Amino acid sequence: MTYIQGHYYHIYNRGCNKEKIFFCEDNYYYLLKKMKMSFQDCGANVIAYCLMPNHYHLLVQQLTEKELSKWLRKIFVGYSQAINKQQNRSGTLFESRPKHIEIDKEEYLSHLMWYIHTNPASAGIVAKPEQWKFSNYLECIGKRNGKLFDKDFIHFRYGSYSEYEHFINNYQCNQSFEKEIRDYLID
């Protein structure tokens, strides 16, 4: 699929058979380093990300006509090869190619930000989103500097870091909207 300039996309994938894709902290750092070193080359803004033990979520905005899919292929194929070597395994690490959904409604964009950043707490891995260091939530609330982060997005949409933190802590989704948005999320 061609990514359209100016549009937002939820990009996600999980481990084959829902198995782990990160086996130690260094694995998370390795993938983040690959992403940080190359995301600007693909003409995209990373708005939100969360790396979970068996899946990941990215919210990106395509800024140019460059092929975002080439960047995704480069970082995730390289990551898979490194993990296979490290874990002395072979075969596929991921369930499939990265999946993506165009975010075409403003309310979905806000819900997706909340969903991505609260995913570790919702899964019971941590008690609060700020305790999970493998997302850019801490950057979005002004408590950590990072390169995979668009501070202008937070300031434009939410006004300030503290307003974004307030949004995350107080957001409530009504049940009918929750059913409608399931297409934008991964189980």
HELIX and SHEET records of a PDB file:
HELIX    1   1 CYS A   16  LYS A   18  5                                   3    
HELIX    2   2 GLU A   25  SER A   38  1                                  14    
HELIX    3   3 PHE A   39  CYS A   42  5                                   4    
HELIX    4   4 LEU A   68  GLN A   86  1                                  19    
HELIX    5   5 GLU A  106  SER A  122  1                                  17    
HELIX    6   6 PRO A  129  GLN A  131  5                                   3    
HELIX    7   7 TYR A  137  CYS A  140  1                                   4    
HELIX    8   8 LYS A  151  TYR A  158  1                                   8    
HELIX    9   9 TYR A  161  ASN A  170  1                                  10    
HELIX   10  10 GLN A  175  ILE A  181  1                                   7    
HELIX   11  11 ARG A  182  TYR A  184  5                                   3    
SHEET    1   A 4 ALA A  44  LEU A  51  0                                        
SHEET    2   A 4 HIS A  55  GLN A  62 -1                                        
SHEET    3   A 4 TYR A   8  ARG A  14 -1                                        
SHEET    4   A 4 LYS A  99  ILE A 103 -1                                        
END                                                                             
